[in-house]
Amino acid sequence: MDIKTKVGHKIKELRLNAGLSQEKLALNADLDRTYIPSIEKGERNISIVVLEKLAKALNVSIRDFFDE
């Protein structure tokens, strides 16, 4: 599994644990709602800026996206 897929799966896991829909996460992170599914599937090579937005929206550290 490549890094995009691993991080995407971790974001999905954290989102579900937080009880957020993809749409609500996108709203909280100031991202387009259609962007979240492709991130979670590992189809996007997201920037560090997007990672920071997602971390803030999920109330986690960026480091949490890389924990196994």
C-alpha positions in Angstrom: 0.0 0.0 0.0 1.4 3.4 -1.0 1.7 6.4 1.3 -1.3 8.2 -0.3 -3.5 5.2 0.4 -2.2 4.8 4.0 -2.8 8.4 4.9 -6.2 8.4 3.2 -7.3 5.4 5.2 -6.1 7.0 8.4 -8.0 10.2 7.6 -11.2 8.1 7.1 -10.6 6.2 10.3 -10.1 9.5 12.3 -13.2 11.0 10.6 -15.4 8.1 11.5 -14.1 8.0 15.0 -15.0 11.7 15.3 -18.5 11.0 14.0 -18.2 13.3 11.0 -19.5 12.8 7.5 -17.3 13.5 4.6 -19.3 16.6 3.9 -19.0 17.9 7.5 -15.2 17.3 7.5 -14.9 19.2 4.2 -16.9 22.1 5.6 -14.8 22.1 8.8 -11.5 22.0 6.8 -12.7 24.6 4.3 -12.3 22.1 1.4 -14.7 21.1 -1.4 -16.9 18.2 -0.3 -16.0 16.2 -3.4 -12.3 16.3 -2.5 -12.6 14.2 0.7 -13.6 10.8 -0.9 -10.7 10.9 -3.3 -8.3 11.8 -0.4 -9.7 8.8 1.6 -9.2 6.5 -1.3 -5.6 7.6 -1.8 -6.3 9.0 -5.2 -5.0 12.5 -4.3 -1.4 13.6 -3.7 -2.4 16.2 -1.0 -0.3 19.1 0.1 1.0 19.7 3.6 -1.5 22.7 3.7 -4.4 20.3 3.1 -3.0 17.9 5.8 -2.9 20.8 8.2 -6.5 21.8 7.4 -7.7 18.2 7.9 -5.7 17.9 11.2 -7.4 21.0 12.6 -10.8 19.9 11.4 -10.3 16.5 13.1 -8.7 18.1 16.2 -5.6 15.8 15.8 -1.9 16.3 15.2 -0.5 15.9 11.6 1.6 13.1 13.1 -1.6 11.1 13.8 -2.1 10.7 10.0 1.1 8.6 9.9 0.6 6.4 13.0 0.2 2.8 12.1 
